[in-house]
Structures are given as structure tokens and as C-alpha cells.
Amino acid sequence: MSRKGKDNIVKGAIYASAGFTVFVLIAIIGFVLVKGLPGISISFLTRNYENKTTYVTVTAVTNLYTEDLQTGYIDPLGITLKVNEDGKLEITGIDKDSPCKDALNLKGISYPVKKGDLVASVTPLNDTTMKMKVVRPGGGIVPMIVTTLYMILLSLIIAAPIGILSAIFLIEYAKPGKLRNIIHFAIENLAGIPSIIYGLFGSLFFVKLCQLKYSILAGALTLSIILLPTIITTTEETLKAIPKSYRESSLGLGATKLQTIRRVVLPNALSGILVAVILSVGRIVGESAALLLTAGTVAQIPKALFGNSASGATLTIKMYTLMKEENDLTTACAIGIVLLVIIIVLNFASKTVTKKLLSRKSA
């Protein structure tokens, strides 16, 4: 076979590989979109996951007994009730000055009744006051979105400074030798450890030994360890790319080494550091095994960093439980679409920030 024929075969293999990769990516995204779009709705994106039942008291201005409390427009309360498809009374309309917006729960705390709430029961207390059992429908993913954002924020606050400072030490201060080689060996091995091993460590150390229990803090601390190899390695490569002449010029002008790092090296490495952060965000959003053993699977918004009320399921954890326990492919794929949107938005925002920083630096 001629050289030209061999080159054509290699070229064909290269194009075929690239085309296959693109096809697989499009197929995966297309599958998620086709299966998940029917599950996307306003209520899916704005509601809690579990139904919330609350008893409230409502005080009207006029006599309640003159109105039909079962269906239709209730003038003293300023609401419209309708029997929905499930045979339950649903509030389909509420006036701006409705006294239901001033409703109080049994603890005397304001609990405004909203459009879409279900009225399970009505008990008149006197001529103008009634107690209502209000059910706020769930089926949404707000708790998982909030928990995921909490996890991203906490993990980066812990891991980013440690990772960046470690990379600075390895490039700017550590001398070539055994110590540096050992550190690099440890980082390379940490990057290859399965996340379930990190989850086991986090469950034993943070959850049990440190008594953080299943919480977002235990999950964030575990994720921080997972992120360190990515942040350190990416930041290291960025710092290596900074020309030595920049450092030598700064030192020649009388700046100290620390001043050179802070005012010369880091500003020029900022775009690469942001890339490390972006990669870390993707790892946080996509992580499930480690969080399953440290953050828990409860579909609620964490009310603390650690303790009994600090547990919460991220979007990926909820996807896992939906498929494993309920075999709900539509909702799982709908959550997948939300994950894709979050990643795209974060990538777009980081690239925009990088461009602005680079344009300011060049100016």
C-alpha cells in the first residue's frame, strides 16, 4: 500500500473517531432531553419535593356562613375554589386583598395561603374565623437545587484556597527532590481513587468521628478532598506557563518573592485558576457516591451546616434514588436537564469573567 493510502486510512480513522464522539454526545443529550422535557414545568422548578400540610386560621371581615365553602368564589375570603382532577379542592384564584394572605399557622407565624394550595378541610371557629387544613403540593426540586448550590459554594470555599496555595508552594517554593516527588506521587494517586472510597472515609471520619452526622458540611469536606488533585494539578500547569522573565523582572525591581507571586504571577495565572474552579464545579455537581454516604438522601433544604437538620440530597443523589427506588425515568431525566443548564450557566459566567479580567489586564 502506498504512503498516500496509509495516510488516508489514518485520516479516515481520525475523522471517524471525532464523528463518533460527537454522535455519542448528541445521542446522550438528546436522550435526556426527549425523556426529560415532559417532566419540566413551572411547578417542578418552583415547588418543594414533599407535600406540606399546615393548619392555618383565617379571619374574614364578613360572616363566613353566608358563603359556600365547598366550591366557587368565596367572597369573604377572596379566593376561588375548584375541584381538581384528583378530586381535591384547589385554590385557583386569590384576590390581592384576600385575608388568606394574612393567615397564621398554629404557632401564630404568618403562613400566606397561595394559589395552587389544596384545601383538605375547613372548620369554622366563629362567625368570621375559620381553621383550614392547607396542603401545599410538592413534586418540585427546589430543595435539591438549593442543596446543590450550597454544596458547590462550601466545597469551593474549602478546597480552592488549599489547592491554589499548595500549587504555589510546589512551583514557587518547593525544591526539586524527594519531598516534591512524594507530594506529586500522592496527588496523582489521590486523583485515581474511586469516589466511593472518599465517601467511606467521609462517613467514618466526618460523619461519625467528628459527629457532623449526615450534613452538607460533612459532604463538602469530603468533596474538598476529592477536588484537591484537580485544583492543584491544573493550577500547577498554569503557574508553570508563566514566563520566568516576569518573576525575574519583578524581583529585579526590588519586589519580594511573596509580592511577586501576589502581584505578578497570580494575576497572569487567573484564567487557568478559573479553569480549575470550573472543572471542580463539574465534579461537585456530578458527584453522587461520596455524598450518598455523607450528605444523606433527604429531599429538604438544609437548615444548618451540621446536625440533625443539615442533611440534604443534591440533584444527582435525587436522580439516583428516583431510578433505584421509584424507577421514575422522566423525573430523573428532567433533573438531568436542570444539571446541564446549571453547568452551561456556570461555564458561561466563568468565561465572561475571564474575558473581562483579561481585557482589563491587556488595557
TIZALUM-137946 format. One record per residue (C-alpha): residue number from 1; chain; x, y, z. Coordinates in pm, 1 decimal, padded with zeros to 6 digits. Example, Ala and Ser with C-alpha at 12.3 -4.5 7.8 and 13.67 -1.06 7.14 Angstrom:
! residues 2
k / c / X / Y / Z
1 / A / 01230.0 / -00450.0 / 00780.0
2 / A / 01367.0 / -00106.0 / 00714.0
//
This chain:
! residues 363
k / c / X / Y / Z
1 / A / 00000.0 / 00000.0 / 00000.0
2 / A / 00126.8 / 00345.2 / -00089.5
3 / A / 00207.5 / 00611.0 / 00165.4
4 / A / -00086.2 / 00819.0 / 00045.1
5 / A / -00322.1 / 00524.6 / 00100.8
6 / A / -00192.7 / 00470.9 / 00454.9
7 / A / -00230.9 / 00843.1 / 00526.8
8 / A / -00588.8 / 00833.4 / 00400.2
9 / A / -00669.0 / 00536.8 / 00627.7
10 / A / -00523.9 / 00715.0 / 00931.5
11 / A / -00704.7 / 01035.8 / 00835.1
12 / A / -01030.4 / 00842.3 / 00796.5
13 / A / -00983.9 / 00684.0 / 01138.1
14 / A / -00926.3 / 01029.7 / 01292.9
15 / A / -01240.9 / 01173.5 / 01133.7
16 / A / -01443.6 / 00864.6 / 01222.5
17 / A / -01332.8 / 00884.2 / 01586.8
18 / A / -01421.2 / 01252.8 / 01607.0
19 / A / -01757.7 / 01191.5 / 01442.0
20 / A / -01834.6 / 00900.2 / 01672.8
21 / A / -01752.6 / 01110.7 / 01978.2
22 / A / -01982.0 / 01391.3 / 01862.5
23 / A / -02256.1 / 01140.4 / 01779.8
24 / A / -02237.3 / 00981.5 / 02125.8
25 / A / -02253.6 / 01320.6 / 02299.4
26 / A / -02550.7 / 01430.9 / 02087.7
27 / A / -02724.0 / 01096.8 / 02146.7
28 / A / -02683.0 / 01122.2 / 02525.4
29 / A / -02801.3 / 01482.2 / 02543.2
30 / A / -03084.9 / 01406.9 / 02301.2
31 / A / -03198.8 / 01110.3 / 02509.5
32 / A / -03203.5 / 01320.2 / 02826.7
33 / A / -03395.8 / 01599.2 / 02653.0
34 / A / -03653.7 / 01370.9 / 02491.8
35 / A / -03721.2 / 01179.5 / 02813.0
36 / A / -03692.4 / 01475.2 / 03049.1
37 / A / -03873.0 / 01761.7 / 02875.2
38 / A / -04221.6 / 01622.3 / 02952.9
39 / A / -04131.2 / 01643.9 / 03321.1
40 / A / -04020.0 / 02009.5 / 03310.5
41 / A / -04277.5 / 02259.0 / 03434.6
42 / A / -04303.3 / 02572.1 / 03644.8
43 / A / -04424.0 / 02372.4 / 03946.2
44 / A / -04137.9 / 02123.6 / 03900.3
45 / A / -03885.6 / 02408.1 / 03923.1
46 / A / -04052.1 / 02609.4 / 04199.7
47 / A / -04207.1 / 02361.7 / 04444.0
48 / A / -04069.4 / 02153.8 / 04727.7
49 / A / -04038.8 / 01782.8 / 04672.2
50 / A / -04272.2 / 01667.9 / 04951.2
51 / A / -04626.6 / 01786.3 / 05014.5
52 / A / -04650.1 / 02024.2 / 05309.5
53 / A / -04960.1 / 02013.3 / 05528.5
54 / A / -05032.1 / 02309.2 / 05756.0
55 / A / -05328.7 / 02415.3 / 05967.9
56 / A / -05398.0 / 02788.4 / 05940.1
57 / A / -05651.6 / 03027.8 / 06083.8
58 / A / -05809.2 / 03291.3 / 05859.9
59 / A / -06015.5 / 03583.7 / 05979.5
60 / A / -06257.6 / 03745.5 / 05734.3
61 / A / -06437.3 / 04077.0 / 05764.3
62 / A / -06788.5 / 03947.9 / 05692.0
63 / A / -06989.8 / 03645.5 / 05804.2
64 / A / -06848.2 / 03318.3 / 05664.7
65 / A / -07172.9 / 03122.3 / 05691.2
66 / A / -07329.9 / 03320.1 / 05406.8
67 / A / -07090.7 / 03162.1 / 05157.4
68 / A / -07049.1 / 02817.2 / 05004.2
69 / A / -06720.9 / 02685.5 / 05140.7
70 / A / -06706.6 / 02381.7 / 04913.5
71 / A / -06662.3 / 02529.2 / 04567.6
72 / A / -06675.2 / 02851.4 / 04371.8
73 / A / -06578.6 / 03202.7 / 04472.2
74 / A / -06569.4 / 03266.7 / 04846.4
75 / A / -06624.7 / 03638.7 / 04876.3
76 / A / -06529.1 / 03689.2 / 05246.0
77 / A / -06200.4 / 03505.5 / 05186.0
78 / A / -06131.9 / 03641.4 / 04839.2
79 / A / -06047.2 / 03300.1 / 04694.8
80 / A / -06181.5 / 03074.6 / 04422.4
81 / A / -06202.9 / 02700.7 / 04488.6
82 / A / -06230.0 / 02430.4 / 04225.5
83 / A / -06229.0 / 02051.2 / 04235.7
84 / A / -05915.9 / 01937.9 / 04050.1
85 / A / -05852.2 / 01617.3 / 03856.7
86 / A / -05768.7 / 01430.1 / 04177.0
87 / A / -06099.8 / 01525.5 / 04334.8
88 / A / -05943.4 / 01772.4 / 04578.0
89 / A / -06033.8 / 02134.6 / 04640.8
90 / A / -05768.9 / 02357.6 / 04485.3
91 / A / -05732.8 / 02733.1 / 04521.4
92 / A / -05737.0 / 02852.9 / 04161.0
93 / A / -05758.0 / 03223.9 / 04233.6
94 / A / -05682.7 / 03460.8 / 04519.6
95 / A / -05755.1 / 03833.5 / 04546.6
96 / A / -05486.4 / 04089.1 / 04624.2
97 / A / -05658.4 / 04189.0 / 04949.9
98 / A / -05761.6 / 03836.0 / 05046.9
99 / A / -05743.4 / 03769.8 / 05423.7
100 / A / -05591.2 / 03431.6 / 05334.2
101 / A / -05267.4 / 03617.1 / 05265.6
102 / A / -05265.1 / 03708.0 / 05634.9
103 / A / -05326.8 / 03352.0 / 05754.3
104 / A / -05144.0 / 03226.7 / 06064.0
105 / A / -05032.1 / 02873.8 / 06142.1
106 / A / -05093.4 / 02708.9 / 06479.1
107 / A / -04777.8 / 02871.1 / 06620.0
108 / A / -04905.7 / 03217.4 / 06526.3
109 / A / -04649.4 / 03257.2 / 06247.5
110 / A / -04754.3 / 03409.1 / 05915.7
111 / A / -04830.2 / 03144.1 / 05655.2
112 / A / -04987.3 / 03310.0 / 05347.2
113 / A / -05216.2 / 03080.2 / 05151.8
114 / A / -05122.2 / 03072.2 / 04783.3
115 / A / -05279.3 / 02991.0 / 04452.4
116 / A / -05240.0 / 02619.8 / 04387.3
117 / A / -05273.9 / 02517.4 / 04752.4
118 / A / -05520.0 / 02239.8 / 04831.3
119 / A / -05788.5 / 02282.0 / 05096.2
120 / A / -05822.7 / 01947.1 / 05275.0
121 / A / -06069.4 / 02056.6 / 05541.1
122 / A / -06246.5 / 02365.5 / 05672.7
123 / A / -06356.6 / 02413.7 / 06034.1
124 / A / -06542.9 / 02735.6 / 06127.5
125 / A / -06435.0 / 02863.3 / 06469.4
126 / A / -06684.0 / 03150.7 / 06485.5
127 / A / -06876.0 / 03378.6 / 06250.8
128 / A / -06563.3 / 03532.7 / 06096.1
129 / A / -06277.3 / 03293.4 / 06174.5
130 / A / -06204.9 / 02951.5 / 06029.7
131 / A / -05936.1 / 02686.6 / 06057.6
132 / A / -05820.4 / 02541.9 / 05726.8
133 / A / -05607.4 / 02237.4 / 05659.9
134 / A / -05394.0 / 02353.0 / 05369.0
135 / A / -05180.3 / 02114.8 / 05166.0
136 / A / -04904.8 / 02273.0 / 04958.9
137 / A / -04835.5 / 02028.3 / 04673.6
138 / A / -04482.4 / 01902.3 / 04623.6
139 / A / -04328.5 / 01733.4 / 04323.1
140 / A / -04063.8 / 02003.3 / 04276.2
141 / A / -03685.7 / 02009.1 / 04300.6
142 / A / -03622.4 / 02334.7 / 04486.4
143 / A / -03463.0 / 02159.2 / 04789.9
144 / A / -03221.4 / 01967.6 / 04567.3
145 / A / -03123.8 / 02278.2 / 04369.3
146 / A / -03056.6 / 02474.1 / 04688.7
147 / A / -02858.8 / 02184.2 / 04840.3
148 / A / -02650.2 / 02151.0 / 04522.6
149 / A / -02568.0 / 02522.7 / 04523.9
150 / A / -02479.5 / 02503.4 / 04894.9
151 / A / -02251.0 / 02209.0 / 04821.1
152 / A / -02077.0 / 02393.6 / 04536.6
153 / A / -02020.7 / 02703.3 / 04748.5
154 / A / -01898.6 / 02521.9 / 05059.7
155 / A / -01672.0 / 02280.8 / 04872.0
156 / A / -01502.6 / 02558.6 / 04674.6
157 / A / -01459.0 / 02776.9 / 04983.8
158 / A / -01271.3 / 02488.8 / 05148.9
159 / A / -01087.5 / 02331.5 / 04853.8
160 / A / -00994.6 / 02627.9 / 04630.8
161 / A / -00767.1 / 02816.4 / 04875.8
162 / A / -00594.1 / 02496.8 / 04991.5
163 / A / -00544.4 / 02371.8 / 04636.9
164 / A / -00417.0 / 02702.3 / 04497.9
165 / A / -00178.6 / 02760.7 / 04790.0
166 / A / -00048.7 / 02404.2 / 04757.8
167 / A / 00022.3 / 02457.7 / 04388.9
168 / A / 00203.8 / 02783.5 / 04467.1
169 / A / 00419.9 / 02600.9 / 04718.9
170 / A / 00509.3 / 02325.5 / 04472.6
171 / A / 00600.5 / 02567.0 / 04193.2
172 / A / 00745.5 / 02866.2 / 04375.2
173 / A / 00894.8 / 02727.5 / 04696.9
174 / A / 00945.0 / 02351.2 / 04686.5
175 / A / 01288.8 / 02248.1 / 04561.1
176 / A / 01329.7 / 01950.5 / 04326.7
177 / A / 01389.7 / 01639.3 / 04533.2
178 / A / 01226.0 / 01356.8 / 04726.0
179 / A / 00974.9 / 01572.4 / 04911.8
180 / A / 00838.8 / 01723.2 / 04593.5
181 / A / 00828.7 / 01384.0 / 04422.8
182 / A / 00640.8 / 01231.2 / 04715.9
183 / A / 00383.4 / 01511.5 / 04710.2
184 / A / 00330.1 / 01471.8 / 04334.9
185 / A / 00300.6 / 01095.0 / 04378.0
186 / A / 00036.1 / 01143.0 / 04646.7
187 / A / -00159.6 / 01390.0 / 04431.3
188 / A / -00156.3 / 01155.6 / 04132.0
189 / A / -00280.5 / 00866.6 / 04343.9
190 / A / -00549.0 / 01075.8 / 04509.4
191 / A / -00682.8 / 01165.4 / 04164.2
192 / A / -00725.0 / 00798.0 / 04079.0
193 / A / -00902.3 / 00681.2 / 04393.8
194 / A / -01272.2 / 00595.0 / 04334.7
195 / A / -01509.6 / 00844.9 / 04492.0
196 / A / -01681.8 / 00571.4 / 04692.7
197 / A / -01355.7 / 00531.2 / 04891.0
198 / A / -01366.2 / 00902.1 / 04973.5
199 / A / -01729.4 / 00852.3 / 05074.2
200 / A / -01637.1 / 00572.6 / 05313.2
201 / A / -01362.7 / 00788.5 / 05465.2
202 / A / -01600.2 / 01084.0 / 05498.5
203 / A / -01866.5 / 00864.3 / 05655.8
204 / A / -01626.0 / 00724.8 / 05914.8
205 / A / -01427.7 / 01041.3 / 05988.9
206 / A / -01655.0 / 01341.5 / 05934.8
207 / A / -01998.2 / 01185.0 / 05996.3
208 / A / -01913.8 / 00956.1 / 06290.1
209 / A / -01579.6 / 01053.6 / 06443.5
210 / A / -01628.9 / 01430.7 / 06411.5
211 / A / -02001.5 / 01384.9 / 06485.9
212 / A / -02113.5 / 01606.7 / 06198.3
213 / A / -02379.7 / 01346.7 / 06114.0
214 / A / -02528.2 / 01336.8 / 05764.9
215 / A / -02488.0 / 01700.5 / 05669.7
216 / A / -02384.9 / 01933.7 / 05390.4
217 / A / -02068.3 / 02020.1 / 05584.8
218 / A / -01962.7 / 01653.9 / 05600.1
219 / A / -02037.6 / 01624.2 / 05230.1
220 / A / -01850.0 / 01945.0 / 05143.5
221 / A / -01543.0 / 01841.7 / 05343.8
222 / A / -01538.8 / 01505.7 / 05165.6
223 / A / -01578.3 / 01671.5 / 04825.8
224 / A / -01298.3 / 01915.0 / 04909.6
225 / A / -01054.4 / 01625.0 / 04938.4
226 / A / -01178.4 / 01488.3 / 04605.8
227 / A / -01128.2 / 01827.9 / 04437.9
228 / A / -00775.3 / 01894.0 / 04564.8
229 / A / -00589.2 / 01689.2 / 04297.0
230 / A / -00778.3 / 01864.6 / 04015.4
231 / A / -00724.6 / 02213.9 / 04155.0
232 / A / -00357.6 / 02154.8 / 04242.7
233 / A / -00265.7 / 01994.5 / 03910.2
234 / A / -00445.3 / 02249.6 / 03692.1
235 / A / -00310.1 / 02544.0 / 03890.4
236 / A / 00041.1 / 02397.3 / 03876.1
237 / A / 00032.2 / 02375.3 / 03496.5
238 / A / -00091.3 / 02733.9 / 03479.2
239 / A / 00185.7 / 02861.5 / 03707.0
240 / A / 00447.1 / 02672.6 / 03503.1
241 / A / 00327.8 / 02855.5 / 03190.6
242 / A / 00408.4 / 03197.7 / 03341.0
243 / A / 00743.7 / 03306.6 / 03186.5
244 / A / 01036.4 / 03320.9 / 03428.1
245 / A / 01117.2 / 03666.6 / 03291.4
246 / A / 00806.0 / 03800.7 / 03467.6
247 / A / 00936.5 / 03681.7 / 03802.4
248 / A / 01292.9 / 03796.5 / 03733.9
249 / A / 01176.3 / 04143.3 / 03628.9
250 / A / 00967.3 / 04181.7 / 03943.2
251 / A / 01247.8 / 04063.9 / 04169.4
252 / A / 01493.5 / 04288.6 / 03985.7
253 / A / 01274.9 / 04589.7 / 04066.7
254 / A / 01305.4 / 04512.7 / 04438.5
255 / A / 00982.2 / 04321.0 / 04499.0
256 / A / 00990.8 / 04032.0 / 04744.1
257 / A / 00906.8 / 03679.3 / 04634.6
258 / A / 00566.9 / 03695.7 / 04800.6
259 / A / 00491.0 / 04032.0 / 04637.2
260 / A / 00594.8 / 03886.6 / 04301.0
261 / A / 00360.4 / 03592.0 / 04345.3
262 / A / 00070.8 / 03808.9 / 04458.0
263 / A / 00105.0 / 04094.2 / 04208.4
264 / A / 00265.1 / 03931.0 / 03904.8
265 / A / 00225.5 / 03553.9 / 03898.8
266 / A / -00131.3 / 03510.5 / 04025.0
267 / A / -00290.7 / 03783.0 / 03807.2
268 / A / -00135.4 / 03625.4 / 03497.4
269 / A / -00247.3 / 03278.7 / 03608.6
270 / A / -00602.0 / 03382.6 / 03691.1
271 / A / -00760.3 / 03238.4 / 03376.4
272 / A / -00604.0 / 02896.8 / 03440.3
273 / A / -00712.2 / 02903.8 / 03804.3
274 / A / -01068.3 / 02972.7 / 03692.2
275 / A / -01046.1 / 02669.8 / 03464.6
276 / A / -00955.1 / 02462.4 / 03771.1
277 / A / -01257.2 / 02602.0 / 03953.6
278 / A / -01485.0 / 02522.8 / 03657.0
279 / A / -01361.6 / 02164.7 / 03645.1
280 / A / -01420.7 / 02140.7 / 04019.2
281 / A / -01778.1 / 02265.9 / 03987.0
282 / A / -01846.8 / 01997.3 / 03728.5
283 / A / -01709.2 / 01733.4 / 03964.8
284 / A / -01921.3 / 01863.6 / 04253.7
285 / A / -02241.8 / 01869.1 / 04051.7
286 / A / -02181.7 / 01521.7 / 03913.8
287 / A / -02072.5 / 01353.7 / 04236.7
288 / A / -02308.0 / 01105.3 / 04396.2
289 / A / -02125.8 / 00812.9 / 04563.6
290 / A / -01938.2 / 01022.9 / 04820.3
291 / A / -02240.7 / 01240.1 / 04902.4
292 / A / -02465.6 / 00938.6 / 04940.0
293 / A / -02259.3 / 00837.2 / 05245.4
294 / A / -02202.1 / 01183.0 / 05391.6
295 / A / -02479.1 / 01430.2 / 05299.3
296 / A / -02776.8 / 01194.3 / 05300.6
297 / A / -03077.1 / 01145.4 / 05073.4
298 / A / -03344.9 / 01359.5 / 05240.7
299 / A / -03520.7 / 01591.5 / 04994.1
300 / A / -03511.8 / 01903.8 / 05212.0
301 / A / -03331.9 / 02236.1 / 05228.3
302 / A / -03059.7 / 02208.4 / 05496.5
303 / A / -03124.8 / 02443.7 / 05786.6
304 / A / -02772.9 / 02420.7 / 05932.6
305 / A / -02419.9 / 02321.9 / 05835.8
306 / A / -02419.1 / 02011.5 / 06051.8
307 / A / -02651.8 / 01828.7 / 06286.4
308 / A / -02994.0 / 01668.5 / 06258.3
309 / A / -03140.4 / 01933.3 / 06026.5
310 / A / -02835.1 / 01968.6 / 05798.9
311 / A / -02892.2 / 01665.3 / 05578.2
312 / A / -02992.9 / 01720.0 / 05217.3
313 / A / -02995.8 / 01547.7 / 04880.0
314 / A / -02828.1 / 01707.0 / 04578.9
315 / A / -02971.0 / 01679.7 / 04228.6
316 / A / -02756.0 / 01379.1 / 04138.4
317 / A / -02846.2 / 01197.3 / 04460.4
318 / A / -03216.1 / 01252.7 / 04387.7
319 / A / -03168.9 / 01120.1 / 04034.4
320 / A / -03013.8 / 00805.8 / 04180.9
321 / A / -03291.0 / 00748.2 / 04435.0
322 / A / -03563.5 / 00813.2 / 04175.7
323 / A / -03423.8 / 00547.1 / 03945.2
324 / A / -03337.5 / 00298.2 / 04220.2
325 / A / -03647.6 / 00325.2 / 04436.8
326 / A / -03921.6 / 00454.7 / 04206.3
327 / A / -03792.7 / 00378.1 / 03854.0
328 / A / -03907.7 / 00727.5 / 03753.6
329 / A / -03709.1 / 00786.9 / 03434.2
330 / A / -03896.3 / 01101.2 / 03328.3
331 / A / -03829.7 / 01291.8 / 03651.8
332 / A / -03469.5 / 01169.2 / 03664.1
333 / A / -03406.3 / 01295.1 / 03308.7
334 / A / -03581.7 / 01623.6 / 03392.0
335 / A / -03333.7 / 01668.5 / 03677.6
336 / A / -03057.2 / 01584.5 / 03427.2
337 / A / -03172.4 / 01875.4 / 03209.9
338 / A / -03152.8 / 02108.0 / 03510.6
339 / A / -02797.6 / 01984.2 / 03577.6
340 / A / -02696.9 / 02054.2 / 03217.6
341 / A / -02839.5 / 02406.1 / 03240.2
342 / A / -02654.5 / 02474.6 / 03567.8
343 / A / -02323.2 / 02359.8 / 03415.2
344 / A / -02376.9 / 02567.4 / 03099.5
345 / A / -02466.7 / 02878.9 / 03301.1
346 / A / -02164.0 / 02840.2 / 03530.4
347 / A / -01930.3 / 02784.8 / 03234.4
348 / A / -02070.1 / 03087.3 / 03052.2
349 / A / -02038.2 / 03304.5 / 03364.0
350 / A / -01679.2 / 03195.5 / 03429.1
351 / A / -01576.7 / 03255.4 / 03068.1
352 / A / -01734.8 / 03600.7 / 03078.4
353 / A / -01544.7 / 03685.2 / 03397.2
354 / A / -01221.0 / 03553.6 / 03245.7
355 / A / -01262.3 / 03764.1 / 02932.3
356 / A / -01329.3 / 04077.2 / 03136.6
357 / A / -01024.1 / 04014.4 / 03355.6
358 / A / -00802.9 / 03952.8 / 03052.8
359 / A / -00933.9 / 04263.8 / 02876.5
360 / A / -00862.9 / 04476.4 / 03185.7
361 / A / -00513.8 / 04329.7 / 03210.9
362 / A / -00436.5 / 04399.1 / 02844.4
363 / A / -00571.0 / 04752.3 / 02875.6
//
